[in-house]
Amino acid sequence: MDNIIRTAIASKKLIEFSYEQKHRIAEPHVYGILNGKRQLLVYQIGGQSSSGNLPNWRRMDVSKISNMQMLDDHFPGRRPYPSGEHSSFDTVLAVVS
């Protein structure tokens, strides 16, 4: 999964996956480590969510992600991050440019 995340970020491709038993489609923006756990900050544009309307920003624990695949569709690149809603990463492994 690490390779899929890094490749999707570098090539600005959408990802599709399951998280907490919900289907998601998202733009991967930042992949990193926070408090010793691999995390992925995405802009979710489709699928299901139990925590609010879409599209919206979501930080996800990578260990809870399953069935990830990279889609052929591209996204335009960086979006402005919501100020103060997501804490910074201890280590950034990949970030969209």
Buried (B, 14 or more C-beta within 10 A) or exposed (E): BEEBBBBBBEEBBBBBBBBBEEEBBBBBBBBBBBEEEBBBBBBBBEBBBEEEEBBBBBBBEBEEBEEBEBEEEEBEEBEEBEEEEBEEBEEEBBBBE
